[in-house]
Amino acid sequence: MSGAGEHPFAAAVKPLVDAMGGEIVGPQEASGDDVVLSWEGEEVLAVRLPHLSDSLDHLLVDLERRHGMPLKDLDRKTKQSVVRILETRGAFTVRHGVETVATALGVSRFTVYNYINRDNGSK
């Protein structure tokens, strides 16, 4: 759903949908799990939310983009910061989340757990 005739509301919510890893589709294409959004009583678009496992991959790609390098190349302090961000975003509630993050950071699962416990212990 893009192009010259794109509704201003769609343009306004696109950055949010992109940040979530979602997809904008026409309201007529909405399925049961999609969220249909209306503007002034008119259905304008539907947001197709990603599956949780896809969301984690999207978060990792976004963090790499923000840091301008592969997550494996970050220093220890920055990796700890990445783990904090991911924990806040619920990354470790996803099945195999710790393993996925450990692989992306180039560390062991034990190290990721240490980063999580370190932060939780200092609160």
ROZA-103890 format. One record per residue (C-alpha): residue number from 0; x, y, z; chain. Coordinates in nm, 4 decimals. Layout:
residues N
<rec NUM <X Y Z> 'A'>,
...
end
This chain:
residues 123
<rec 0 <0.0000 0.0000 0.0000> 'A'>,
<rec 1 <0.2090 0.2869 -0.1290> 'A'>,
<rec 2 <0.2269 0.5299 -0.4115> 'A'>,
<rec 3 <0.1147 0.8780 -0.5108> 'A'>,
<rec 4 <-0.2393 0.8270 -0.3784> 'A'>,
<rec 5 <-0.1250 0.7132 -0.0326> 'A'>,
<rec 6 <-0.3464 0.8409 0.2474> 'A'>,
<rec 7 <-0.1675 1.0882 0.4813> 'A'>,
<rec 8 <-0.2588 0.8672 0.7782> 'A'>,
<rec 9 <-0.0754 0.5748 0.6159> 'A'>,
<rec 10 <0.2316 0.7937 0.5674> 'A'>,
<rec 11 <0.2092 0.9020 0.9325> 'A'>,
<rec 12 <0.1957 0.5493 1.0787> 'A'>,
<rec 13 <0.4453 0.3909 0.8370> 'A'>,
<rec 14 <0.7551 0.4651 1.0526> 'A'>,
<rec 15 <0.5876 0.3012 1.3527> 'A'>,
<rec 16 <0.4794 -0.0025 1.1527> 'A'>,
<rec 17 <0.8294 -0.0337 1.0055> 'A'>,
<rec 18 <0.9872 -0.0097 1.3515> 'A'>,
<rec 19 <0.7648 -0.2954 1.4715> 'A'>,
<rec 20 <0.8500 -0.5046 1.1671> 'A'>,
<rec 21 <0.4875 -0.4969 1.0563> 'A'>,
<rec 22 <0.3357 -0.4559 0.7146> 'A'>,
<rec 23 <0.0707 -0.2145 0.5910> 'A'>,
<rec 24 <-0.2000 -0.3701 0.3769> 'A'>,
<rec 25 <-0.5275 -0.2439 0.2429> 'A'>,
<rec 26 <-0.8258 -0.2831 0.4767> 'A'>,
<rec 27 <-0.9903 -0.5166 0.2249> 'A'>,
<rec 28 <-0.6867 -0.7481 0.2558> 'A'>,
<rec 29 <-0.7056 -0.7669 0.6372> 'A'>,
<rec 30 <-0.7176 -1.1086 0.7956> 'A'>,
<rec 31 <-0.8306 -1.2014 1.1453> 'A'>,
<rec 32 <-0.5056 -1.1072 1.3213> 'A'>,
<rec 33 <-0.4547 -0.7773 1.1392> 'A'>,
<rec 34 <-0.5386 -0.4454 1.3020> 'A'>,
<rec 35 <-0.7643 -0.2275 1.0857> 'A'>,
<rec 36 <-0.7123 0.1455 1.1394> 'A'>,
<rec 37 <-0.9719 0.4080 1.0550> 'A'>,
<rec 38 <-0.9502 0.7800 0.9954> 'A'>,
<rec 39 <-1.2599 0.9940 1.0329> 'A'>,
<rec 40 <-1.4846 0.6874 1.0154> 'A'>,
<rec 41 <-1.3203 0.5426 0.7025> 'A'>,
<rec 42 <-1.1095 0.2255 0.7122> 'A'>,
<rec 43 <-0.7776 0.3402 0.5708> 'A'>,
<rec 44 <-0.5330 0.0566 0.6248> 'A'>,
<rec 45 <-0.4620 -0.2603 0.8121> 'A'>,
<rec 46 <-0.1437 -0.3427 0.9997> 'A'>,
<rec 47 <-0.0168 -0.6975 0.9760> 'A'>,
<rec 48 <0.1915 -0.7559 1.2861> 'A'>,
<rec 49 <0.4961 -0.9821 1.2663> 'A'>,
<rec 50 <0.5277 -1.3115 1.4498> 'A'>,
<rec 51 <0.7307 -1.2800 1.7690> 'A'>,
<rec 52 <1.0283 -1.4688 1.6274> 'A'>,
<rec 53 <1.0312 -1.2386 1.3233> 'A'>,
<rec 54 <1.0151 -0.9395 1.5579> 'A'>,
<rec 55 <1.3354 -1.0479 1.7311> 'A'>,
<rec 56 <1.5166 -1.0776 1.3988> 'A'>,
<rec 57 <1.3840 -0.7343 1.3037> 'A'>,
<rec 58 <1.5045 -0.5872 1.6339> 'A'>,
<rec 59 <1.8519 -0.7303 1.5821> 'A'>,
<rec 60 <1.8745 -0.5890 1.2289> 'A'>,
<rec 61 <1.7560 -0.2509 1.3559> 'A'>,
<rec 62 <2.0174 -0.2499 1.6330> 'A'>,
<rec 63 <2.2905 -0.3328 1.3816> 'A'>,
<rec 64 <2.1716 -0.0453 1.1644> 'A'>,
<rec 65 <2.1718 0.1920 1.4619> 'A'>,
<rec 66 <2.5235 0.0933 1.5652> 'A'>,
<rec 67 <2.6533 0.0912 1.2094> 'A'>,
<rec 68 <2.8230 -0.2454 1.2432> 'A'>,
<rec 69 <2.7536 -0.6122 1.3114> 'A'>,
<rec 70 <2.6566 -0.6677 1.6745> 'A'>,
<rec 71 <2.9450 -0.9165 1.7075> 'A'>,
<rec 72 <3.1885 -0.6273 1.6550> 'A'>,
<rec 73 <3.0565 -0.4160 1.9443> 'A'>,
<rec 74 <3.2561 -0.3775 2.2647> 'A'>,
<rec 75 <3.1418 -0.5477 2.5841> 'A'>,
<rec 76 <2.9761 -0.2401 2.7343> 'A'>,
<rec 77 <2.7742 -0.1777 2.4176> 'A'>,
<rec 78 <2.6729 -0.5446 2.4002> 'A'>,
<rec 79 <2.5459 -0.5142 2.7574> 'A'>,
<rec 80 <2.3448 -0.2103 2.6487> 'A'>,
<rec 81 <2.2012 -0.4064 2.3553> 'A'>,
<rec 82 <2.0948 -0.6861 2.5911> 'A'>,
<rec 83 <1.9249 -0.4286 2.8164> 'A'>,
<rec 84 <1.7330 -0.2876 2.5193> 'A'>,
<rec 85 <1.6333 -0.6349 2.4027> 'A'>,
<rec 86 <1.5215 -0.7363 2.7501> 'A'>,
<rec 87 <1.3058 -0.4236 2.7743> 'A'>,
<rec 88 <1.1516 -0.5071 2.4356> 'A'>,
<rec 89 <1.0687 -0.8635 2.5488> 'A'>,
<rec 90 <1.3235 -1.0422 2.3319> 'A'>,
<rec 91 <1.3872 -1.3095 2.5906> 'A'>,
<rec 92 <1.0245 -1.4149 2.6114> 'A'>,
<rec 93 <1.0564 -1.5592 2.2612> 'A'>,
<rec 94 <1.1517 -1.9240 2.2397> 'A'>,
<rec 95 <1.5272 -1.9508 2.1794> 'A'>,
<rec 96 <1.5575 -1.5742 2.2315> 'A'>,
<rec 97 <1.8719 -1.6011 2.4426> 'A'>,
<rec 98 <2.0356 -1.8319 2.1901> 'A'>,
<rec 99 <1.9421 -1.6041 1.8991> 'A'>,
<rec 100 <2.0792 -1.2975 2.0758> 'A'>,
<rec 101 <2.3954 -1.4797 2.1851> 'A'>,
<rec 102 <2.4642 -1.5809 1.8250> 'A'>,
<rec 103 <2.4025 -1.2265 1.6996> 'A'>,
<rec 104 <2.6378 -1.0823 1.9637> 'A'>,
<rec 105 <2.9018 -1.3504 1.9129> 'A'>,
<rec 106 <2.8918 -1.4526 2.2802> 'A'>,
<rec 107 <2.7724 -1.7549 2.4736> 'A'>,
<rec 108 <2.4262 -1.7978 2.6221> 'A'>,
<rec 109 <2.5953 -1.7900 2.9622> 'A'>,
<rec 110 <2.7316 -1.4424 2.8825> 'A'>,
<rec 111 <2.3861 -1.3159 2.7812> 'A'>,
<rec 112 <2.2414 -1.4526 3.1065> 'A'>,
<rec 113 <2.5238 -1.2791 3.2972> 'A'>,
<rec 114 <2.4390 -0.9489 3.1266> 'A'>,
<rec 115 <2.0723 -0.9921 3.2163> 'A'>,
<rec 116 <2.1440 -1.0924 3.5771> 'A'>,
<rec 117 <2.3988 -0.8122 3.6161> 'A'>,
<rec 118 <2.1368 -0.5548 3.5191> 'A'>,
<rec 119 <1.8639 -0.7130 3.7306> 'A'>,
<rec 120 <2.0943 -0.7269 4.0312> 'A'>,
<rec 121 <2.1752 -0.3557 4.0095> 'A'>,
<rec 122 <1.8104 -0.2444 4.0207> 'A'>,
end
